[in-house]
Protein backbone atom coordinates (compact mmCIF):
# COMPACT_ATOMS: atom_id res chain seq x y z
CA UNK A 1 0.00 0.00 0.00
CA UNK A 2 1.58 3.19 -1.10
CA UNK A 3 1.67 5.70 -3.86
CA UNK A 4 0.45 3.31 -6.56
CA UNK A 5 -2.55 2.01 -4.59
CA UNK A 6 -5.80 3.59 -5.83
CA UNK A 7 -7.62 2.75 -2.59
CA UNK A 8 -5.18 4.35 -0.15
CA UNK A 9 -5.16 8.04 0.71
CA UNK A 10 -1.55 8.43 -0.37
CA UNK A 11 -2.31 6.78 -3.71
CA UNK A 12 -5.32 8.99 -4.29
CA UNK A 13 -3.23 12.09 -3.55
CA UNK A 14 -0.57 10.93 -6.02
CA UNK A 15 -3.09 10.17 -8.76
CA UNK A 16 -5.24 13.22 -8.01
CA UNK A 17 -8.44 11.21 -7.72
CA UNK A 18 -11.21 11.47 -5.14
CA UNK A 19 -13.49 8.91 -3.52
CA UNK A 20 -14.54 7.51 -0.15
CA UNK A 21 -11.00 7.67 1.23
CA UNK A 22 -10.32 11.19 -0.06
CA UNK A 23 -13.41 13.38 -0.21
CA UNK A 24 -13.65 16.69 -2.03
CA UNK A 25 -14.32 19.80 -0.01
CA UNK A 26 -17.61 21.47 -0.81
CA UNK A 27 -17.30 25.11 -1.88
CA UNK A 28 -18.20 27.52 0.89
CA UNK A 29 -21.32 29.54 0.15
CA UNK A 30 -21.04 33.23 1.01
CA UNK A 31 -23.28 34.19 3.90
CA UNK A 32 -26.01 36.73 3.19
CA UNK A 33 -25.61 40.15 4.75
CA UNK A 34 -27.09 40.36 8.23
CA UNK A 35 -30.57 41.81 8.01
CA UNK A 36 -31.46 44.58 10.42
CA UNK A 37 -33.31 43.19 13.40
CA UNK A 38 -36.01 45.22 15.12
CA UNK A 39 -35.07 46.39 18.61
CA UNK A 40 -36.39 44.29 21.46
CA UNK A 41 -39.17 45.77 23.56
CA UNK A 42 -38.09 46.99 26.98
CA UNK A 43 -39.28 44.79 29.87
CA UNK A 44 -42.34 46.04 31.70
CA UNK A 45 -41.35 47.58 35.06
CA UNK A 46 -44.82 47.11 36.65
CA UNK A 47 -44.73 43.31 36.37
CA UNK A 48 -44.23 41.38 39.60
CA UNK A 49 -41.04 39.33 39.87
CA UNK A 50 -41.45 35.57 39.69
CA UNK A 51 -41.40 33.80 43.03
CA UNK A 52 -38.86 31.05 43.56
CA UNK A 53 -39.85 27.71 45.03
CA UNK A 54 -38.62 27.12 48.56
CA UNK A 55 -36.04 24.44 49.11
CA UNK A 56 -37.13 21.62 51.39
CA UNK A 57 -34.80 20.20 53.98
CA UNK A 58 -33.63 16.65 53.53
CA UNK A 59 -35.03 14.12 55.95
CA UNK A 60 -32.43 12.90 58.42
CA UNK A 61 -31.95 9.18 58.74
VOSEBA-456678 format. One record per residue (C-alpha): x, y, z. Coordinates in Angstrom, 3 decimals, always signed. Each point is the difference from the previous one (the first is absolute). Layout:
BEGIN
+----------+----------+----------+
|       xx |       yy |       zz |
+----------+----------+----------+
|        X |        Y |        Z |
...
+----------+----------+----------+
//
This chain:
BEGIN
+----------+----------+----------+
|       xx |       yy |       zz |
+----------+----------+----------+
|   +0.000 |   +0.000 |   +0.000 |
|   +1.579 |   +3.186 |   -1.101 |
|   +0.088 |   +2.512 |   -2.760 |
|   -1.213 |   -2.387 |   -2.696 |
|   -3.002 |   -1.300 |   +1.963 |
|   -3.251 |   +1.583 |   -1.233 |
|   -1.822 |   -0.844 |   +3.234 |
|   +2.437 |   +1.604 |   +2.446 |
|   +0.029 |   +3.687 |   +0.861 |
|   +3.607 |   +0.388 |   -1.087 |
|   -0.758 |   -1.652 |   -3.336 |
|   -3.015 |   +2.217 |   -0.585 |
|   +2.090 |   +3.093 |   +0.749 |
|   +2.663 |   -1.161 |   -2.476 |
|   -2.525 |   -0.755 |   -2.735 |
|   -2.144 |   +3.049 |   +0.749 |
|   -3.200 |   -2.006 |   +0.288 |
|   -2.776 |   +0.259 |   +2.575 |
|   -2.279 |   -2.560 |   +1.625 |
|   -1.048 |   -1.403 |   +3.364 |
|   +3.542 |   +0.161 |   +1.387 |
|   +0.674 |   +3.521 |   -1.294 |
|   -3.087 |   +2.193 |   -0.147 |
|   -0.235 |   +3.309 |   -1.819 |
|   -0.678 |   +3.101 |   +2.020 |
|   -3.285 |   +1.670 |   -0.800 |
|   +0.313 |   +3.643 |   -1.073 |
|   -0.905 |   +2.413 |   +2.775 |
|   -3.119 |   +2.018 |   -0.747 |
|   +0.280 |   +3.696 |   +0.867 |
|   -2.239 |   +0.957 |   +2.889 |
|   -2.734 |   +2.536 |   -0.717 |
|   +0.401 |   +3.424 |   +1.563 |
|   -1.480 |   +0.212 |   +3.483 |
|   -3.474 |   +1.444 |   -0.224 |
|   -0.894 |   +2.770 |   +2.407 |
|   -1.851 |   -1.389 |   +2.982 |
|   -2.695 |   +2.026 |   +1.726 |
|   +0.934 |   +1.176 |   +3.484 |
|   -1.317 |   -2.103 |   +2.849 |
|   -2.786 |   +1.482 |   +2.099 |
|   +1.083 |   +1.221 |   +3.424 |
|   -1.186 |   -2.198 |   +2.891 |
|   -3.058 |   +1.250 |   +1.832 |
|   +0.985 |   +1.537 |   +3.362 |
|   -3.466 |   -0.467 |   +1.587 |
|   +0.082 |   -3.802 |   -0.277 |
|   +0.501 |   -1.934 |   +3.225 |
|   +3.194 |   -2.047 |   +0.270 |
|   -0.410 |   -3.758 |   -0.179 |
|   +0.053 |   -1.773 |   +3.336 |
|   +2.538 |   -2.747 |   +0.535 |
|   -0.994 |   -3.345 |   +1.468 |
|   +1.235 |   -0.586 |   +3.526 |
|   +2.576 |   -2.686 |   +0.554 |
|   -1.088 |   -2.816 |   +2.285 |
|   +2.325 |   -1.417 |   +2.587 |
|   +1.175 |   -3.549 |   -0.454 |
|   -1.399 |   -2.533 |   +2.423 |
|   +2.597 |   -1.218 |   +2.475 |
|   +0.480 |   -3.724 |   +0.317 |
+----------+----------+----------+
//
